[in-house]
Amino acid sequence: MKLKTPEKAPDKNKDPPLKTSTPASMPQPAADRMILCLTGPMAAGKNAASKIFEKYGFECVDFDTLVHKAIEERSERIFEEFSNDAKNYGINLKNGDGSLNRRALGSLIFKDKKFLTRQEAIVYPAVTHSAKDFIKKNPQKNIVFNATVLFKIPELMAECTHTVFIKANVLIRFLRVKKRDTMPYNQILARFYSQKDLFKNYKNSRIPVITIRNSGSVLSLEKRIKKAFKKTFIEHFGNL
């Protein structure tokens, strides 16, 4: 004869289980829109991902474009800031017409982290102003900021609901760079090395990160993006 085990009385102090439609690490987006930081290392596929988001109605802002515009607008100040340093390295920062040679500036900036910090102090305030102005003028739009180092501007990271981190195998990225650029091997590897902590920097920003691998075709990348966003935001963005 089997004895019936008495049922355990429910613990009144224990909270009931939560029912959520998204992972705990991913907060629900505002019902009206998302603002995404789209990032990843060199040649991971950020631009391809940006075009995919545009296809689904997002307004995409390329931060390289904002930075280039800010550099042009502040070229005289940059000349003043770096003219002596450029002389020391035998670099001419001006083109024949007197305009700023961005490639020459880049070669100088890459020689010392302190140079980069000084340039950012000149350029980033203008970039921040342009980005926040874009957000203000597009209050109903889903926005993507295509930017490698947006984590360096906390004021703009605070505007983002999520970070979308595109990643790819190092060898695949290397072959992509060689196919599109004439950059020497050592320079490619130096760029790769300079971005080794990129993912960690975005994790430390405390903005939820969605990681998407891009090691195949553009069609494959689109499928991965749709899968990631349907899983997380199906109630709000079921049309993706």
Secondary structure, 3 states (H helix, E strand, C coil): CCCCCCCCCCCCCCCCCCCCCCCCCCCCCCCCCCEEEEECCCCCCHHHHHHHHHHCCCEEEEHHHHHHHHHHHCHHHHHHHHHHHHHHCCCCCECCCCCECHHHHHHHHCCCHHHHHHHHHHHHHHHHHHHHHHHHHCCCCCEEEECCCHHHCHHHHCCCCEEEEEECCHHHHHHHHHHHCCCCHHHHHHHHHHCCCHHHHHHHCCCCEEEEECCCCHHHHHHHHHHHHHHHHCCCCCCC
